[in-house]
Amino acid sequence: MNCLRRCLVQQRLLSRRNLNTKLHIGVTKKSGELTAHSWLSYQGIVINDSADVVERYTELQAASDSQIQVMLK
C-alpha cells in the first residue's frame, strides 16, 4: 500500500507542474500469495521505480466496454 500512496502523491505533485503521468498497478505471485505493486511512467518511461522491479509484475489492464459485455453474457 505504501507504493500506491507514494505514486498518488507524486502524481498529484507532477500534475501541478503539468506533467501528466500514468499510474500502473501490477501483480505477481510470491509463495502462493498475490502481491501488488504500483509505479508511475511519463511518456512511456518508468520514473519512480527501477525497471528490474517493475518487470517482476504483470500489469493489470482495464477491460473495454466490449470485453465487459462478453463477460456478462
C-alpha positions in Angstrom: 0.0 0.0 0.0 2.9 2.3 0.5 3.8 2.3 -3.1 0.3 3.3 -4.1 0.3 6.2 -1.7 3.7 7.3 -2.9 2.5 7.1 -6.5 -0.7 9.1 -5.9 1.2 11.9 -4.1 3.9 12.0 -6.7 1.3 12.0 -9.5 -0.5 14.9 -7.8 2.7 16.9 -7.4 3.8 16.3 -11.0 0.3 17.2 -12.4 0.6 20.6 -10.7 3.6 21.1 -13.0 1.6 20.0 -16.0 3.4 16.6 -16.2 0.7 14.0 -17.0 1.9 10.7 -15.7 0.3 7.2 -15.9 -0.3 5.1 -12.8 0.4 1.4 -13.3 -0.6 -1.4 -11.0 0.8 -4.9 -11.3 0.5 -8.2 -9.5 2.7 -11.2 -9.0 2.5 -14.4 -7.1 5.0 -14.9 -4.2 4.9 -18.0 -2.0 1.4 -18.8 -3.3 0.0 -15.3 -2.5 -0.7 -12.4 -4.8 1.2 -9.3 -4.2 0.7 -5.9 -5.9 2.9 -3.0 -6.7 2.4 0.4 -8.3 4.6 2.8 -10.3 4.4 5.8 -12.5 5.5 6.4 -16.0 5.9 9.6 -18.0 5.9 9.3 -21.8 6.3 5.6 -21.6 9.3 5.7 -19.2 9.1 4.5 -15.6 10.0 7.4 -13.4 9.8 6.4 -9.8 11.0 2.8 -9.8 13.6 0.6 -11.4 12.9 -1.4 -14.5 14.0 -4.7 -12.8 11.4 -4.3 -10.1 8.6 -3.4 -12.5 9.3 -6.3 -14.8 8.5 -8.7 -11.9 4.9 -7.7 -12.1 2.1 -8.3 -14.6 0.3 -5.0 -15.2 -3.4 -5.0 -14.7 -5.3 -3.7 -17.8 -8.7 -2.1 -17.8 -11.3 -4.0 -19.7 -13.0 -2.3 -22.6 -16.8 -2.0 -22.8 -17.0 -4.8 -25.4 -14.9 -7.1 -23.2 -17.2 -6.4 -20.3 -20.3 -7.2 -22.4 -18.8 -10.6 -23.4 -18.1 -11.4 -19.8 -21.7 -10.5 -18.8 -23.2 -12.9 -21.4 
